[in-house]
Amino acid sequence: MQITHLVTHSGGFHADELLSSVILTRLFPDAQLVRSRDPEWIAPARTRIIYDVGQQYDPAQGVFDHHQRPTPQRPDGQPFSSFGLVWNRFGRDYLAALGLPAGDIDAVHAQFDERFVLPIDLMDNGAVDPGSAGPLLARLTLPVLLESLKPVFDDPDPNADDRAFAAALPIARAFVESNLNREAAKVRAAGIVADAIRAAGDGKVMELPRGMPFRPAIEEAGADHLLFVVHPRDTDWALTGIRIGENTFEQRADLPKAWAGLTDKALEAATGVEGAKFCHNGRFLAIARSREAALRMAALAVDEAGADTARVQAQV
């Protein structure tokens, strides 16, 4: 199919058609982006894709609107916005265009849909209120930030909306592609972490060849026995805890309380480990000058965690 025009509505814009435009302009770079409500433009044609306007959802005809009744819904009953409809149809092609390995595309497509596309869909349909993020963060959700790029109400330029849309498009693209890069990195990391889990065996410390996302793969593997992770970091080594969930700082085990906030000689004295360099006050990160020092600190942290558990059990 030779697509010559990408058509969405004119006037003020929302995150869903802006983000849809990110996908479509990547796949059809030679197509002209048209913002119009003219019936002639929003009528289906073989050479155009129409989205967030048109009052129908018909992928065969290249129309991806969600404002009609009944509203297009996901299999679980949650509503689509135009972004979700476009991602559902073109997302895998988009990932291939970005150069993702074919074997990673389905996993990245699903993860991005759940973590990025679905929230946009729900907010655009009023199924989620930005205020649910709390009064401090409501204005900092991505849809609100993207829509803040619209012109003010009394901008005298008759082309202000189109000008603002064009300026917002590369900003939206940066958010989409940086988030996709992270999702793709998580998929790549999962195989490396799985190998590290097998190498750790029954031990409570996992060693990685470099810093990378590890918690999802640990949970997927059911490696509940692991408490700490060590990995090289530029010229030194990191020892980190494992958070119990994505939206919490609580860890499976904290580093020893006696280490909190200490550096260099003071930390070496507290740990008895030559090369101990730093421990965060929050007790989720420590730095050592060598692999050997990091592993020794990890062993001490495991022993301390075991002692803490034993004390709690004794009190019960």
VMD Tcl script that draws the C-alpha trace (Angstrom):
set ca {
  {0.00 0.00 0.00}
  {1.36 3.42 -0.99}
  {0.32 5.84 1.76}
  {0.50 9.45 0.63}
  {-1.41 11.15 3.48}
  {-1.76 10.75 7.25}
  {-4.95 12.48 8.34}
  {-5.98 13.51 11.83}
  {-8.28 16.25 13.06}
  {-7.48 19.94 13.11}
  {-7.73 22.27 16.12}
  {-6.45 21.49 19.60}
  {-4.64 18.18 20.03}
  {-4.38 15.46 22.63}
  {-1.70 12.94 23.43}
  {-3.35 10.07 21.55}
  {-3.24 11.49 18.01}
  {0.14 13.12 18.70}
  {1.63 9.77 19.75}
  {-0.14 8.01 16.87}
  {1.61 10.47 14.57}
  {4.96 9.41 16.03}
  {4.30 5.82 14.90}
  {2.85 6.63 11.52}
  {5.36 9.27 10.43}
  {8.17 6.80 11.15}
  {6.53 4.11 9.02}
  {5.40 6.43 6.23}
  {8.05 9.18 6.18}
  {7.10 10.41 2.72}
  {3.40 10.82 3.55}
  {2.00 14.30 4.13}
  {0.52 14.90 7.58}
  {-2.85 16.62 7.21}
  {-4.83 18.05 10.13}
  {-8.41 18.58 8.96}
  {-12.07 17.88 9.69}
  {-13.04 18.41 6.07}
  {-15.34 15.51 5.00}
  {-13.28 15.05 1.86}
  {-10.11 14.50 3.88}
  {-11.60 12.20 6.52}
  {-13.27 9.94 3.96}
  {-11.49 6.57 3.59}
  {-9.12 6.18 0.65}
  {-6.52 3.59 -0.30}
  {-3.69 6.11 -0.07}
  {-4.42 7.55 3.37}
  {-4.54 6.57 7.04}
  {-7.12 8.44 9.12}
  {-6.90 8.49 12.90}
  {-8.68 10.08 15.86}
  {-11.31 11.33 13.45}
  {-13.73 9.69 11.01}
  {-16.27 8.14 13.39}
  {-15.31 4.55 12.64}
  {-12.71 1.92 13.35}
  {-11.97 -0.01 10.20}
  {-8.34 -1.13 9.84}
  {-9.04 -2.54 6.39}
  {-9.96 0.95 5.21}
  {-7.20 2.62 7.23}
  {-9.50 4.39 9.70}
  {-8.62 4.40 13.42}
  {-11.12 6.50 15.37}
  {-12.55 5.78 18.82}
  {-15.16 8.50 19.33}
  {-18.09 6.56 17.85}
  {-20.45 4.19 19.61}
  {-19.77 1.47 20.42}
  {-16.28 2.50 21.46}
  {-13.54 0.08 20.32}
  {-12.40 -1.96 23.31}
  {-9.58 -4.27 24.22}
  {-10.38 -7.94 24.89}
  {-10.60 -7.14 28.62}
  {-13.16 -4.39 28.00}
  {-10.87 -1.41 28.51}
  {-11.30 1.36 25.91}
  {-8.90 2.15 23.11}
  {-7.87 5.64 22.09}
  {-6.54 6.25 18.60}
  {-3.03 5.57 19.95}
  {-3.99 2.11 21.15}
  {-5.69 1.33 17.83}
  {-2.68 2.50 15.82}
  {-0.25 0.67 18.10}
  {-2.31 -2.52 17.85}
  {-2.13 -2.40 14.04}
  {1.26 -0.85 13.38}
  {3.29 -1.29 16.58}
  {5.15 -4.41 15.50}
  {6.04 -2.82 12.16}
  {7.28 0.23 14.05}
  {9.52 -1.90 16.28}
  {10.93 -3.65 13.22}
  {11.60 -0.24 11.66}
  {13.53 0.72 14.80}
  {15.74 -2.32 14.26}
  {14.61 -4.55 17.13}
  {15.51 -8.23 16.69}
  {12.53 -10.19 15.38}
  {12.60 -12.48 18.39}
  {12.15 -9.55 20.80}
  {9.32 -7.74 19.00}
  {6.32 -9.52 20.51}
  {7.62 -9.12 24.08}
  {8.50 -5.44 23.67}
  {5.19 -4.75 21.88}
  {3.21 -6.27 24.76}
  {5.23 -4.56 27.50}
  {5.02 -1.14 25.86}
  {1.29 -1.58 25.30}
  {0.72 -2.37 28.98}
  {3.01 0.25 30.50}
  {2.77 3.16 28.07}
  {-0.06 2.82 25.55}
  {-2.82 1.62 27.89}
  {-2.47 4.55 30.34}
  {-2.73 6.98 27.40}
  {-5.85 5.16 26.20}
  {-7.48 5.23 29.61}
  {-6.76 8.90 30.27}
  {-7.96 9.97 26.84}
  {-11.26 8.16 27.42}
  {-11.71 9.56 30.91}
  {-11.34 6.11 32.45}
  {-8.42 7.36 34.57}
  {-8.18 10.83 36.07}
  {-4.70 12.48 36.06}
  {-5.56 13.47 39.64}
  {-5.19 9.81 40.62}
  {-1.45 10.46 40.50}
  {-1.98 12.83 43.44}
  {-2.27 16.62 43.53}
  {1.48 17.11 43.36}
  {1.97 14.97 40.24}
  {-1.31 15.33 38.33}
  {0.09 18.05 36.06}
  {3.21 15.99 35.37}
  {1.59 12.96 33.74}
  {2.71 12.51 30.13}
  {-0.65 13.30 28.48}
  {-0.96 16.52 30.48}
  {2.61 17.54 29.67}
  {2.14 16.88 25.96}
  {-1.11 18.80 25.90}
  {0.56 21.70 27.68}
  {2.39 22.27 24.39}
  {-0.84 23.50 22.80}
  {-1.04 27.26 22.13}
  {-2.75 29.52 24.63}
  {-6.37 30.47 23.97}
  {-5.66 33.97 22.70}
  {-2.75 33.19 20.37}
  {-3.61 35.34 17.32}
  {-1.85 33.08 14.80}
  {-4.52 31.20 12.77}
  {-1.98 28.41 12.29}
  {-1.08 28.23 15.98}
  {-2.53 24.74 16.52}
  {-0.74 23.25 13.53}
  {2.48 25.01 14.48}
  {2.28 23.69 18.04}
  {1.46 20.17 16.84}
  {4.52 20.16 14.58}
  {6.71 21.40 17.43}
  {5.30 18.81 19.86}
  {5.82 15.86 17.51}
  {9.61 15.44 18.01}
  {9.13 15.81 21.77}
  {6.53 13.05 21.75}
  {8.83 10.94 19.58}
  {11.61 11.26 22.14}
  {9.32 9.95 24.89}
  {8.11 7.03 22.77}
  {11.51 5.94 21.54}
  {13.33 6.36 24.85}
  {10.67 4.27 26.59}
  {10.85 1.64 23.87}
  {14.63 1.54 24.20}
  {14.17 0.79 27.89}
  {11.61 -1.93 27.23}
  {13.91 -3.50 24.65}
  {16.80 -3.33 27.12}
  {14.72 -5.17 29.72}
  {14.09 -7.97 27.25}
  {17.82 -8.19 26.43}
  {18.70 -8.13 30.11}
  {16.27 -10.92 30.97}
  {18.40 -13.60 29.31}
  {21.58 -12.36 30.99}
  {19.88 -12.28 34.41}
  {18.47 -15.79 33.88}
  {22.01 -17.07 33.32}
  {23.21 -15.24 36.46}
  {20.40 -16.77 38.52}
  {21.45 -20.24 37.41}
  {25.08 -19.44 38.25}
  {24.09 -18.24 41.74}
  {22.40 -21.56 42.50}
  {21.11 -21.58 46.07}
  {23.24 -18.59 47.03}
  {21.66 -15.32 48.09}
  {23.93 -13.09 46.01}
  {23.73 -12.81 42.22}
  {26.63 -11.44 40.18}
  {25.96 -9.64 36.90}
  {28.53 -8.67 34.23}
  {27.29 -5.05 34.29}
  {24.49 -2.91 35.66}
  {21.12 -3.71 34.06}
  {17.42 -4.14 34.94}
  {17.21 -7.32 37.00}
  {14.14 -7.37 39.25}
  {11.55 -8.44 36.61}
  {13.67 -11.41 35.55}
  {14.26 -12.43 39.17}
  {10.53 -12.38 39.82}
  {9.80 -14.24 36.59}
  {12.24 -16.96 37.61}
  {10.76 -17.21 41.12}
  {14.23 -16.68 42.58}
  {12.87 -15.64 45.97}
  {16.05 -16.70 47.77}
  {18.15 -13.93 46.23}
  {18.76 -10.91 48.46}
  {21.54 -8.87 46.82}
  {23.15 -8.20 43.44}
  {26.75 -7.25 42.68}
  {28.08 -5.89 39.38}
  {30.97 -3.80 38.02}
  {30.43 -0.06 37.62}
  {33.05 1.86 35.63}
  {36.12 1.67 37.91}
  {34.43 0.14 40.97}
  {31.74 -2.38 41.98}
  {28.17 -1.95 43.20}
  {26.26 -3.98 45.78}
  {22.51 -3.40 45.62}
  {19.38 -4.68 47.28}
  {16.37 -6.09 45.41}
  {13.16 -4.06 45.69}
  {10.03 -6.10 46.44}
  {8.00 -4.25 43.79}
  {8.18 -1.67 41.01}
  {6.49 1.11 42.95}
  {8.21 0.79 46.30}
  {11.66 1.29 47.77}
  {11.17 -1.55 50.25}
  {13.73 -4.27 49.72}
  {13.96 -7.97 50.37}
  {16.82 -7.12 52.73}
  {18.58 -3.88 53.64}
  {22.30 -3.44 53.94}
  {23.50 -3.38 57.57}
  {22.36 -0.38 59.60}
  {25.90 0.19 60.88}
  {27.06 0.96 57.32}
  {24.51 3.67 56.54}
  {26.06 6.90 55.25}
  {29.67 5.81 55.78}
  {32.49 6.27 53.27}
  {36.08 5.15 52.78}
  {38.02 4.55 56.02}
  {34.93 4.77 58.22}
  {33.15 2.16 56.11}
  {36.23 -0.05 55.99}
  {36.34 0.08 59.78}
  {32.63 -0.74 60.10}
  {32.77 -3.63 57.65}
  {36.27 -4.91 58.18}
  {36.57 -4.97 54.37}
  {39.50 -3.24 52.71}
  {38.18 -1.43 49.66}
  {34.73 -0.63 51.05}
  {34.00 2.80 49.61}
  {30.44 4.03 50.21}
  {27.08 2.99 51.62}
  {23.93 4.98 50.89}
  {21.97 6.26 53.86}
  {18.95 4.39 52.49}
  {20.93 1.11 52.74}
  {20.01 -0.02 49.23}
  {23.40 0.62 47.61}
  {27.04 0.19 48.55}
  {30.17 0.70 46.48}
  {33.44 -1.18 46.72}
  {36.77 -0.66 44.99}
  {37.03 -4.26 43.75}
  {34.97 -7.35 43.00}
  {36.46 -9.15 45.98}
  {35.52 -6.33 48.35}
  {31.98 -6.19 46.94}
  {31.50 -9.93 47.38}
  {32.84 -9.81 50.94}
  {30.45 -6.98 51.78}
  {27.60 -8.95 50.17}
  {28.39 -11.97 52.35}
  {28.34 -9.78 55.46}
  {25.01 -8.27 54.39}
  {23.54 -11.75 53.90}
  {24.69 -12.78 57.37}
  {23.19 -9.61 58.88}
  {19.91 -10.19 57.05}
  {19.79 -13.74 58.37}
  {20.43 -12.54 61.90}
  {17.67 -9.94 61.59}
  {15.24 -12.59 60.38}
  {16.18 -14.89 63.26}
  {15.62 -12.09 65.79}
  {12.17 -11.34 64.36}
  {11.21 -15.02 64.42}
  {12.42 -15.33 68.02}
  {10.27 -12.36 69.05}
  {7.24 -13.96 67.41}
}
mol new
graphics top color blue
foreach p $ca { graphics top sphere $p radius 0.5 }
foreach p [lrange $ca 0 end-1] q [lrange $ca 1 end] { graphics top cylinder $p $q radius 0.2 }
display resetview
